Amino acid sequence: MTDRSELITQFLKTAEWNHATRSNLAGDASNRSYDRLTDPRHGAAVLMNAPPERGEDIRPFVKMTNWLLDQGISAPRILASDEEAGFLLLEDFGDDLFARLCGTARADEVELYTAAVDVLVHLAKAPPPAEIAPYDSATYLREAQLLTDWYLPAATGQETSPALRAEFDSLMTEACDGLAQITVVLRDYHSENLLWLPDRDGIRRVGQLDYQDALLGHPAYDLVSLLEDARRDTSPTLQTAMFDHYVTQSGVDRESFQTAYNTLGMQRNIKIIGIFARLCVRDGKPVYLNHMPRVWDHLQRDLRDPRLTAVANWIERHVPPPTEEVRKRIIGAGR
């Protein structure tokens, strides 16, 4: 066995889950991995394996889990932990991800998304945890620079010039400057991180995953993450209905919220395009490129906002769309 395997065995023995059978669950874009444990005495649980030597730190996840539970939101209860080694044993929410249920006869898409939006309305009213970092202009810019650092060089075959970088940085800073920092933003609030728990009530029907990178930001961020999903299509009808539901339930000013929504959608989709390029070129994970055309379409919708005209013009001049040919070029850049 590898040293990591020996550590897992010891952790499960200490937690008294050492007789459980293990089956691999789908991982994510990080270095974490997940196993489902099944034990006739305990039932089911999920093992999170987050190797510290690969840059993983489970402490933010633990902190946010406890905070979400305190707010009456369904985060998985922590059954056992070893923060130093990077192991968590978590409550198992099952397999009913929104991404799997929507479009099937087993679920009503509008019901699921309405419940997910209601969670965001609730979050916007919750007092944030202590010492949560802000989602500030510097962070927005650093994330957006993934486009010029990774996508542009891979898509064009040329390094991004300092002048082009400076122009992009200026436009992004101006666009994102002044966005409020008032709400806990989970940041990866989308159909593959939300689980339907119909036996629970109200907002507790929406189980949460992958929220360890939460920051204090603008409430429109998680809404645009949900509705402009990088991994599944959401119809314009659904997007409009859920946007309207959030505005009605929260009482925010529609016009200013719409501007923030479009701006954060623009920033987020630019970031995702850069991340997907990096996952391919640096990490050898080209599968994420399949989502790029959808993300590009989201970006084009956001850029129709008149306040984002300067960014839209820059993108049109300098950033090639992720056509099949461009995606092949990105794959080639990673070899």
URZIPE-V489008 format. One record per residue. N is the residue number from 0. RES is the residue in one small letter. SS is DSSP state (H for helix, E for strand, C for the rest). OMEGA is omega as a letter, one per 20 degrees, with the letter a starting at -180 (NA if undefined). D_CENTER is the distance of its C-alpha to the mean C-alpha in Angstrom with 1 decimal. Layout:
BEGIN
N	RES	SS	OMEGA	D_CENTER
N	RES	SS	OMEGA	D_CENTER
END
This chain:
BEGIN
0	m	C	r	33.2
1	t	C	r	31.0
2	d	H	a	30.7
3	r	H	r	27.1
4	s	H	r	28.4
5	e	H	r	31.2
6	l	H	r	28.9
7	i	H	r	27.0
8	t	H	r	30.4
9	q	H	r	31.5
10	f	H	a	28.5
11	l	H	r	28.8
12	k	H	r	32.6
13	t	H	a	32.2
14	a	C	a	29.9
15	e	C	r	32.4
16	w	C	a	30.1
17	n	C	r	31.9
18	h	C	a	33.5
19	a	C	r	30.4
20	t	E	a	29.6
21	r	E	r	26.3
22	s	E	a	24.3
23	n	E	r	21.3
24	l	E	r	18.0
25	a	C	r	15.5
26	g	C	r	13.5
27	d	C	a	10.2
28	a	C	a	10.0
29	s	C	r	11.3
30	n	C	r	14.9
31	r	C	r	14.5
32	s	E	a	16.3
33	y	E	r	17.0
34	d	E	r	20.4
35	r	E	r	21.7
36	l	E	r	25.0
37	t	E	a	27.7
38	d	E	a	30.8
39	p	C	r	33.7
40	r	C	a	34.2
41	h	C	a	30.6
42	g	E	a	28.8
43	a	E	r	25.3
44	a	E	r	22.6
45	v	E	r	19.7
46	l	E	r	20.2
47	m	E	r	17.4
48	n	E	a	18.9
49	a	C	a	17.4
50	p	C	r	20.2
51	p	H	a	20.9
52	e	H	r	22.9
53	r	H	r	19.9
54	g	C	a	18.2
55	e	C	r	16.4
56	d	C	a	17.0
57	i	C	a	16.5
58	r	H	r	18.1
59	p	H	r	15.0
60	f	H	r	13.7
61	v	H	a	17.2
62	k	H	a	17.6
63	m	H	r	14.6
64	t	H	a	15.7
65	n	H	r	19.2
66	w	H	r	18.2
67	l	H	r	16.3
68	l	H	r	19.3
69	d	H	r	21.6
70	q	C	a	20.2
71	g	C	a	20.9
72	i	C	a	17.3
73	s	E	r	16.9
74	a	E	a	15.2
75	p	C	r	17.0
76	r	C	r	20.2
77	i	E	a	21.0
78	l	E	r	24.1
79	a	E	a	24.9
80	s	E	r	23.5
81	d	E	a	24.6
82	e	C	a	22.7
83	e	C	a	24.9
84	a	C	r	24.6
85	g	C	r	20.8
86	f	E	r	21.2
87	l	E	r	20.1
88	l	E	a	21.6
89	l	E	r	19.5
90	e	E	a	20.4
91	d	C	r	19.8
92	f	C	r	18.2
93	g	C	a	19.4
94	d	C	a	18.0
95	d	C	r	17.6
96	l	E	r	14.0
97	f	H	a	13.8
98	a	H	r	13.4
99	r	H	a	16.7
100	l	H	a	18.6
101	c	C	a	18.2
102	g	C	r	21.2
103	t	C	r	23.2
104	a	C	a	26.2
105	r	C	a	24.6
106	a	C	r	22.5
107	d	C	a	22.7
108	e	H	a	19.6
109	v	H	r	20.6
110	e	H	a	21.1
111	l	H	a	17.7
112	y	H	r	16.0
113	t	H	r	18.6
114	a	H	r	17.9
115	a	H	r	14.1
116	v	H	r	15.3
117	d	H	r	17.9
118	v	H	a	15.5
119	l	H	r	14.2
120	v	H	r	17.9
121	h	H	r	18.7
122	l	H	a	16.1
123	a	H	a	17.6
124	k	H	a	20.9
125	a	C	r	20.2
126	p	C	a	21.6
127	p	C	r	19.1
128	p	C	r	19.6
129	a	C	r	21.9
130	e	C	r	21.1
131	i	C	a	17.5
132	a	C	a	16.9
133	p	E	r	16.8
134	y	C	a	14.3
135	d	C	a	17.4
136	s	H	r	18.8
137	a	H	r	19.0
138	t	H	r	15.3
139	y	H	a	14.6
140	l	H	a	17.3
141	r	H	r	16.4
142	e	H	a	13.0
143	a	H	a	14.9
144	q	C	r	17.5
145	l	H	r	15.6
146	l	H	a	17.2
147	t	H	r	20.6
148	d	H	a	20.3
149	w	H	a	19.0
150	y	H	a	19.0
151	l	H	r	22.3
152	p	H	a	24.3
153	a	H	a	23.2
154	a	H	a	23.7
155	t	H	a	27.0
156	g	C	a	28.5
157	q	C	r	29.2
158	e	C	r	27.9
159	t	C	a	26.7
160	s	C	r	29.7
161	p	H	a	29.7
162	a	H	r	30.9
163	l	H	r	28.1
164	r	H	a	25.5
165	a	H	r	27.3
166	e	H	r	27.5
167	f	H	a	23.7
168	d	H	a	23.0
169	s	H	a	25.5
170	l	H	a	24.1
171	m	H	r	20.5
172	t	H	r	21.9
173	e	H	a	24.1
174	a	H	a	21.5
175	c	H	a	19.1
176	d	C	r	21.9
177	g	C	r	22.6
178	l	C	a	19.3
179	a	C	r	19.7
180	q	C	a	18.2
181	i	C	a	19.0
182	t	E	r	16.1
183	v	E	a	13.6
184	v	E	a	10.2
185	l	C	r	7.5
186	r	C	r	5.0
187	d	C	a	1.8
188	y	C	a	5.2
189	h	C	a	6.4
190	s	C	r	9.4
191	e	C	r	8.8
192	n	C	a	7.5
193	l	E	a	10.4
194	l	E	a	14.0
195	w	E	a	17.1
196	l	C	a	19.8
197	p	C	r	22.7
198	d	C	r	25.3
199	r	C	a	23.8
200	d	C	r	24.4
201	g	H	a	22.7
202	i	H	r	19.1
203	r	H	r	19.5
204	r	H	a	19.2
205	v	E	r	15.4
206	g	E	a	14.3
207	q	E	r	11.1
208	l	C	r	9.3
209	d	C	a	7.1
210	y	C	a	7.7
211	q	C	a	10.0
212	d	C	a	8.8
213	a	C	r	9.7
214	l	E	r	12.1
215	l	E	a	14.9
216	g	E	a	14.3
217	h	C	a	15.0
218	p	C	r	14.4
219	a	H	a	13.8
220	y	H	a	10.4
221	d	H	r	8.6
222	l	H	r	11.3
223	v	H	r	10.8
224	s	H	r	7.1
225	l	H	a	8.9
226	l	H	r	12.0
227	e	C	a	11.2
228	d	C	a	9.3
229	a	C	a	9.3
230	r	C	r	10.5
231	r	C	r	13.1
232	d	C	r	15.6
233	t	C	a	16.0
234	s	C	r	19.5
235	p	H	r	20.7
236	t	H	r	22.5
237	l	H	a	19.6
238	q	H	a	17.6
239	t	H	a	20.9
240	a	H	a	21.6
241	m	H	r	18.4
242	f	H	r	18.6
243	d	H	a	22.2
244	h	H	r	21.5
245	y	H	a	19.2
246	v	H	a	21.9
247	t	H	a	24.7
248	q	H	a	23.4
249	s	H	a	22.3
250	g	C	r	25.3
251	v	C	r	23.6
252	d	C	a	25.5
253	r	H	a	24.4
254	e	H	a	25.3
255	s	H	r	23.7
256	f	H	r	20.5
257	q	H	r	20.5
258	t	H	r	21.0
259	a	H	r	18.1
260	y	H	r	15.9
261	n	H	a	17.2
262	t	H	a	17.0
263	l	H	r	13.4
264	g	H	r	12.6
265	m	H	a	14.9
266	q	H	a	13.4
267	r	H	a	9.7
268	n	H	r	11.3
269	i	H	r	13.7
270	k	H	a	11.2
271	i	H	r	9.5
272	i	H	r	13.1
273	g	H	r	14.1
274	i	H	a	11.5
275	f	H	r	12.7
276	a	H	r	16.2
277	r	H	r	15.9
278	l	H	r	14.7
279	c	H	a	17.8
280	v	H	a	20.3
281	r	C	a	19.7
282	d	C	r	18.3
283	g	C	a	20.0
284	k	C	a	17.2
285	p	H	a	18.3
286	v	H	a	16.8
287	y	H	r	13.7
288	l	H	r	16.3
289	n	H	a	17.0
290	h	H	a	14.0
291	m	H	r	15.2
292	p	H	r	17.8
293	r	H	a	15.5
294	v	H	r	13.3
295	w	H	r	16.7
296	d	H	r	18.0
297	h	H	a	15.3
298	l	H	a	16.2
299	q	H	r	19.9
300	r	H	a	19.6
301	d	H	a	18.1
302	l	C	r	20.9
303	r	C	r	23.5
304	d	C	a	23.4
305	p	H	a	26.7
306	r	H	a	25.3
307	l	H	a	23.3
308	t	H	a	26.3
309	a	H	r	26.7
310	v	H	a	23.3
311	a	H	r	23.8
312	n	H	r	27.2
313	w	H	r	25.9
314	i	H	a	23.3
315	e	H	a	26.1
316	r	H	a	28.5
317	h	H	a	26.6
318	v	C	r	23.6
319	p	C	r	24.5
320	p	C	a	22.5
321	p	C	r	20.8
322	t	C	r	23.8
323	e	H	r	24.8
324	e	H	r	27.1
325	v	H	r	24.6
326	r	H	r	22.2
327	k	H	r	25.2
328	r	H	r	26.0
329	i	H	r	22.6
330	i	H	r	23.2
331	g	H	a	26.7
332	a	H	a	25.4
333	g	C	a	23.8
334	r	C	NA	27.1
END
